[in-house]
Amino acid sequence: MHHDHDHDSAATAVDPVCGMTVDPATAAATREHDGVTFFFCSLGCAKAFDADPHRYGHPTA
């Protein structure tokens, strides 16, 4: 049996600002911070990340 899938469910990321699941191939924006690539659902979320990347990229316990 053969299944054709356009999207691999393992190839998703979570927008660190709003928590939305994002397909990295179609993300509205990406940012590199401390060696990690972050993917965003919108430019608004990317701008919020830009304003305070440590708030989103490095949450405290």
N, C-alpha and C positions, 0 to 999 in steps of 0.2 A: 504494500500500500504506500502511495506517495502523496505527500501533502505539500502544496505550494503555499508559502506564507510570504507576504510582502514585508512584514515587520517581525523582527525577532524580539520577543518580550524581554529578553535579557539585555537588549541594547536600548535601555531607557535610563534617564537620569531624573533627579528630582530638583526642581528649581529651589534653591536654598532660601529664597525670600518668601514665596507664597506656598511652597510645598506641592505644586502641581507637577505631575509626571510629564516629562518633556522627551521627545525623540531627538537625540543629539544631531541627527541628520537634518532636521528641520527647525532647530532651536532659533528663536528670534535673535539671540545674542549669546556670546560666550565670553568668559573672562578667565584668565590664568592668574592664579594667586597662590604664592608659596608652593609652586610646583603642581598644583591641582587645577584641572579645568572644570569650571562651573558652567552649566547650561541654564538658559533662562527662557521662560515662555513669552516674555515681552521686553521691550526696551525699558519700560518703567521699572520692572524688577531688576534689570541690569543696572539702572541708574541708582536704585536704592542700595544695591550691593556696592557700587562704586563709592557711595558716600560713607560706607562703614563696612568694609569687607570682613573685618575681624568679627563683627557681630554675627554675620551669616556663615563665614567660612570656618570659623573656629569657635563654635559655641562652648560656653563654660559649663561645667557640671553642676 
